[in-house]
Amino acid sequence: MSAILGAGVLVLPGQVASLAGPASLISWAVACLMGVPLAMLFARLARRYPDAGGVATYVSHGLGRTAGGIAGWMFFVAGAVGQTIVPLTGGYYLVEAFGLSHGAAYLIAGVILGCATAANLIGLKVSAVVQLAMAAGVALLLVLAIVAAVPDMNASTLTPFAPHGLGPVGEGVIILFFAFAGWEAISHLVGEFRDPDRDLPKAVTATVLIVTMLYMGVAAAVVLTATYGTPAIDHVAIALLLENLAGPHATLIAAFGALIISLGTTNAFIAGVSRLAYALARDGWLPPTVARVSTSSVPWGGVIAVAAIAYTGLVLAFSQDWGTETLIVVPSTLVVAVYILASLSGAKLLRGAGRTAAVSVIAICAIVAPSAAPNLLIPVAVIALALLARLIWRPT
């Protein structure tokens, strides 16, 4: 749950509702439904192929080393760009709470990113208890937002249900992959279960049920109260929902929660993506410097690489006045591509329930993938960069 419940849910309900209208609820339902086969797929792949490379390793075994390297590159870029978006989410809420200028959100995001980068460089690890506490904080914030919205919910907001047609519903699912880009984290947890065959299904079921109720609840709250429609509203929709419950203190409560959540999420993903960067550099897909590890086993080369991409994203976003609604298409589209490659690998490598899970993910992706067609250039560009990097740094 701590891998799934992150800062993305603070901005995505409003953004997806602005895109698809009330029909965005279908986007959320499909994305939540996909959690079951994804979790089972990654759990079974992890048990069979434990490695720091994660999804890149699975794709390598299933589709070959070149495909594995490309998958690793796409997930690396998605994770690194995601660390532009997550800190910016915290920035939005703090700007709203203290009445700061729009540009201050980017400065605050830079500070959040800097703190998370420094924490990873010195090897500061967040304990499982703290991770669960942050997940509980996200859950509590969402529950409060849902409860606060109840008095203002109105079924009339569901009409027209799909004001922009059904096309944006598929686009919404693609965008929501960012909020659900955490199922692969189960790959690194399987070995810690005492009895994976018994306990893992229970953990997956509990996570799917809780995440679905929270995400669908807050998405419905945003739609049924019509708390969406402009970037300014979408960016802080949860804070606006809380106003019924906390009055003038709502924005401060939401800002404090967003700060902690965005800092924790950024810290956790830098840790994970930096290790993927290490594995890619180790295998000749990134410069050898990225594989540098400190005497205390901190993959500092990977940490710096992730931070460099994230800061570049922040600078570009500030200079071009891009918001999270513009940036999010990059990691979301790449995550879809990665999940498709992982599913194809799973269908080839696994048997029984594992193969069924892989085929289910492929089927769902096949339905929504056409919605990503306008952004096809993103994975194509990353593939080109990955192959160029391979030519330059391939081990002799």
C-alpha positions in Angstrom: 0.0 0.0 0.0 2.9 2.4 0.7 4.1 1.9 -2.8 0.7 2.7 -4.4 -0.7 5.5 -2.1 1.5 8.4 -3.1 1.4 12.1 -4.1 -0.2 11.5 -7.5 -3.7 11.1 -6.1 -3.5 14.7 -4.8 -3.7 16.1 -8.3 -5.0 13.3 -10.6 -8.7 13.3 -9.6 -9.2 16.8 -10.8 -7.0 16.5 -13.9 -8.7 13.3 -15.2 -12.1 14.8 -14.4 -11.2 17.9 -16.4 -10.1 15.6 -19.3 -13.1 13.1 -19.4 -15.8 14.7 -17.3 -17.9 12.4 -15.0 -16.9 9.5 -17.3 -13.5 9.8 -15.7 -15.0 7.4 -13.0 -14.7 4.7 -15.7 -11.0 5.5 -16.1 -10.5 5.1 -12.4 -12.4 1.8 -12.3 -10.4 0.3 -15.1 -7.1 1.4 -13.5 -8.1 0.0 -10.2 -9.2 -3.3 -11.8 -5.9 -3.7 -13.4 -4.2 -3.8 -10.0 -5.0 -7.4 -9.4 -3.3 -9.0 -12.4 -0.4 -6.6 -12.3 0.4 -7.4 -8.7 0.2 -11.1 -9.2 2.3 -10.8 -12.4 5.1 -9.0 -10.7 5.0 -11.2 -7.6 5.4 -14.3 -9.7 8.1 -12.8 -11.9 10.0 -11.6 -8.8 10.0 -15.0 -7.2 11.4 -16.6 -10.3 13.9 -13.9 -11.3 15.1 -11.9 -8.2 17.5 -9.1 -9.3 18.0 -5.4 -8.7 17.1 -4.8 -12.4 13.4 -5.6 -11.6 11.2 -5.3 -14.7 14.3 -5.0 -17.0 15.4 -8.4 -15.8 12.0 -10.0 -16.4 11.8 -8.6 -20.0 15.4 -9.7 -20.7 14.5 -13.3 -19.8 11.3 -13.2 -21.8 12.1 -11.1 -24.8 15.8 -10.9 -24.9 18.5 -8.5 -23.5 17.9 -5.7 -25.9 14.2 -5.6 -25.0 15.1 -5.8 -21.4 17.5 -2.9 -21.6 14.9 -0.8 -23.4 12.3 -1.7 -20.8 14.7 -0.7 -18.1 15.5 2.6 -19.8 11.8 3.5 -20.2 11.1 2.7 -16.5 14.2 4.7 -15.5 13.1 7.8 -17.5 9.5 7.4 -16.2 10.7 7.2 -12.6 13.1 10.1 -13.0 10.6 12.4 -14.7 8.1 11.4 -12.1 10.3 13.0 -9.5 9.7 16.3 -11.2 5.9 15.8 -10.9 5.7 14.5 -7.3 7.6 17.5 -5.6 5.6 19.9 -7.8 2.5 18.4 -6.3 3.7 19.4 -2.8 4.6 22.8 -4.2 1.0 23.4 -5.5 -0.5 22.8 -2.0 2.0 24.9 -0.2 1.4 27.8 -2.6 -2.3 27.5 -2.1 -2.0 27.5 1.7 0.3 30.5 2.0 -1.0 32.5 -1.0 2.4 32.5 -2.8 3.0 33.2 -6.4 2.6 30.4 -9.0 6.3 30.3 -9.7 7.0 29.5 -6.0 5.6 26.0 -6.5 8.7 25.2 -8.7 11.1 26.6 -6.1 9.4 24.5 -3.3 9.5 21.5 -5.6 13.3 22.0 -6.0 13.7 22.1 -2.2 11.7 18.9 -1.8 13.7 17.2 -4.5 17.0 18.4 -2.9 16.0 17.1 0.5 15.1 13.6 -0.9 18.3 13.5 -3.0 20.5 14.4 0.0 18.8 11.8 2.1 19.5 9.1 -0.5 23.1 10.2 -0.9 23.9 9.9 2.8 22.1 6.5 2.9 19.2 7.6 5.0 16.7 4.8 4.9 13.0 5.1 5.6 11.8 2.3 7.8 8.9 0.1 7.0 7.0 1.6 9.9 7.5 5.2 8.6 6.5 4.1 5.1 3.3 2.6 6.4 2.7 5.7 8.5 3.0 7.9 5.4 0.6 5.6 3.5 -1.8 5.8 6.4 -1.5 9.6 6.3 -2.5 9.6 2.6 -5.4 7.3 3.3 -6.6 9.5 6.2 -6.3 12.6 4.0 -8.4 11.0 1.3 -11.0 9.7 3.8 -11.4 13.2 5.3 -11.7 14.7 1.8 -14.5 12.1 0.9 -16.4 12.7 4.1 -16.1 16.5 3.7 -17.5 16.3 0.2 -20.6 14.4 1.1 -22.8 17.4 1.9 -22.1 19.0 -1.5 -22.4 15.8 -3.6 -25.0 16.1 -6.3 -26.0 13.5 -8.9 -26.9 16.3 -11.4 -23.1 16.8 -11.9 -23.1 13.4 -13.7 -24.9 15.0 -16.6 -23.6 15.1 -19.3 -21.7 12.0 -18.4 -19.2 12.1 -21.3 -19.1 15.7 -22.5 -16.0 15.1 -24.6 -16.9 11.6 -25.9 -15.5 8.3 -24.8 -12.0 8.9 -26.2 -10.8 10.8 -23.1 -11.8 7.9 -20.9 -9.0 5.8 -22.4 -6.6 8.8 -22.1 -7.6 9.0 -18.5 -6.6 5.4 -17.9 -3.2 6.1 -19.5 -2.7 9.1 -17.2 -3.7 7.1 -14.1 -0.9 4.6 -14.7 1.2 7.2 -12.9 -1.0 6.8 -9.8 -0.6 3.0 -10.0 3.1 2.8 -11.0 3.9 1.0 -7.8 2.8 -2.5 -8.3 6.2 -3.5 -9.5 7.5 -2.6 -6.0 6.1 -5.9 -4.8 9.0 -7.5 -6.8 11.4 -6.3 -4.0 9.1 -7.5 -1.2 8.3 -11.1 -2.1 11.5 -12.4 -0.4 10.5 -10.9 2.9 7.2 -12.8 3.2 7.5 -15.8 5.5 5.1 -17.8 3.4 4.6 -16.0 0.0 2.1 -18.6 -1.3 -0.2 -18.0 1.7 0.5 -14.3 2.6 1.0 -12.7 -0.8 -2.6 -13.2 -2.1 -3.9 -11.7 1.2 -1.6 -8.7 0.9 -2.5 -8.1 -2.7 -6.3 -8.5 -2.0 -6.1 -6.1 1.0 -4.2 -3.5 -1.0 -6.5 -3.7 -4.1 -9.6 -3.3 -1.9 -8.3 -0.4 0.1 -6.7 1.4 -2.8 -9.9 0.9 -4.9 -12.2 2.3 -2.2 -10.0 5.3 -1.5 -9.3 6.2 -5.2 -12.8 5.6 -6.4 -14.1 7.5 -3.4 -12.0 10.6 -3.9 -12.6 10.5 -7.7 -16.4 10.4 -7.1 -16.1 13.2 -4.5 -14.3 15.4 -7.1 -16.9 14.7 -9.8 -20.0 14.8 -7.6 -19.0 18.2 -6.2 -17.7 19.5 -9.6 -14.4 20.4 -8.0 -12.5 20.5 -11.2 -12.3 22.3 -14.5 -9.2 24.5 -14.4 -5.5 23.7 -13.6 -5.7 26.0 -10.5 -8.6 23.9 -9.1 -7.3 20.5 -10.3 -3.9 21.0 -8.6 -5.4 21.4 -5.1 -8.7 19.6 -5.4 -8.2 17.7 -2.2 -7.7 20.9 -0.2 -10.8 22.4 -1.7 -12.8 19.3 -0.7 -11.6 19.6 2.9 -12.9 23.1 3.3 -16.3 21.8 4.4 -14.7 19.9 7.2 -11.8 22.1 8.3 -12.9 25.6 7.1 -10.0 28.1 6.7 -7.6 25.5 8.1 -8.2 23.1 5.2 -5.5 24.4 3.0 -2.9 24.3 5.8 -3.8 20.7 6.7 -3.7 19.6 3.1 -0.4 21.5 2.5 1.2 19.8 5.5 0.0 16.4 4.3 1.1 17.1 0.7 4.5 18.2 1.9 5.1 15.0 3.9 3.6 12.8 1.2 5.5 14.3 -1.7 8.8 14.2 0.3 8.3 10.6 1.3 7.2 9.5 -2.2 10.2 11.3 -3.8 12.6 9.8 -1.4 11.3 6.3 -1.9 11.3 6.5 -5.7 14.7 8.0 -5.9 15.9 5.0 -3.9 14.2 2.5 -6.2 15.0 4.2 -9.5 18.6 4.8 -8.6 19.1 1.1 -8.1 17.6 0.4 -11.5 20.0 3.0 -12.9 22.8 1.1 -11.2 21.7 -2.2 -12.9 21.4 -0.5 -16.3 24.9 0.9 -16.0 26.3 -2.4 -14.8 24.9 -4.0 -17.9 26.2 -1.3 -20.3 23.0 0.7 -20.9 24.1 3.8 -19.0 27.6 5.4 -18.4 29.8 3.4 -16.0 29.8 6.4 -13.6 26.1 5.7 -12.9 27.1 2.3 -11.5 29.4 3.9 -8.8 28.6 2.8 -5.3 29.8 4.4 -2.1 31.6 2.4 0.7 28.3 2.3 2.5 26.6 0.7 -0.5 24.8 3.8 -1.6 24.4 3.9 -5.5 25.3 7.5 -5.6 25.8 7.5 -9.4 22.2 6.4 -9.8 20.9 9.0 -7.3 22.7 11.8 -9.1 21.4 10.6 -12.5 17.8 10.6 -11.3 18.2 14.0 -9.6 19.7 15.5 -12.7 16.8 14.4 -14.9 14.3 15.5 -12.3 15.9 19.0 -11.9 16.1 19.3 -15.7 12.4 18.6 -15.8 11.7 21.3 -13.2 13.7 23.9 -15.0 12.0 23.1 -18.3 8.6 23.1 -16.6 9.2 26.5 -15.0 10.6 28.1 -18.2 7.7 26.8 -20.3 5.0 27.2 -17.6 4.2 23.5 -17.7 2.1 22.0 -15.0 1.7 18.4 -13.8 -1.0 17.9 -16.4 1.5 18.5 -19.2 4.4 16.6 -17.6 2.5 13.5 -16.6 2.1 12.1 -20.1 5.8 11.2 -20.2 5.9 8.8 -17.2 2.4 7.5 -17.8 2.9 6.6 -21.5 6.3 5.0 -20.7 4.8 2.9 -17.8 2.1 1.6 -20.1 4.8 0.5 -22.6 6.8 -1.1 -19.8 3.8 -3.0 -18.4 3.0 -4.3 -21.9 6.6 -5.6 -22.3 6.5 -7.2 -18.8 3.2 -8.8 -19.6 4.4 -10.3 -22.8 7.4 -11.7 -21.0 5.2 -13.1 -18.2 2.9 -14.7 -20.8 6.0 -16.5 -22.2 7.8 -17.3 -19.0 5.0 -18.2 -16.5 2.4 -20.9 -16.2 -1.0 -21.2 -14.6 -2.2 -18.1 -12.6 0.9 -16.1 -13.6 0.2 -16.5 -17.3 -3.5 -15.7 -16.8 -2.5 -12.5 -15.0 -0.1 -11.6 -17.8 -2.7 -12.2 -20.5 -5.3 -10.1 -18.5 -2.9 -7.1 -18.4 -2.2 -7.5 -22.1 -5.9 -7.5 -22.8 -6.6 -4.4 -20.7 -3.6 -2.5 -22.2 -4.8 -3.5 -25.7 -8.1 -1.7 -25.0 -6.6 1.5 -23.7 -3.2 1.7 -25.6 -4.7 3.4 -28.7 -5.5 6.3 -26.5 -1.7 6.8 -26.1 -1.2 7.1 -29.8 -0.8 10.9 -29.8 2.1 10.4 -27.4 3.8 7.6 -29.2 6.8 9.8 -29.9 7.7 9.6 -26.2 8.6 5.8 -26.1 10.0 6.0 -29.6 12.5 8.8 -28.4 13.4 6.8 -25.3 14.0 3.7 -27.3 16.3 5.6 -29.7 18.2 7.0 -26.7 18.5 3.6 -25.1 19.9 2.0 -28.3 22.4 4.9 -28.7 23.5 4.5 -25.1 24.0 0.8 -25.7 26.2 1.5 -28.7 28.3 3.9 -26.7 28.7 2.0 -23.4 28.2 -1.7 -24.4 30.9 -3.7 -22.5 33.6 -5.0 -24.9 
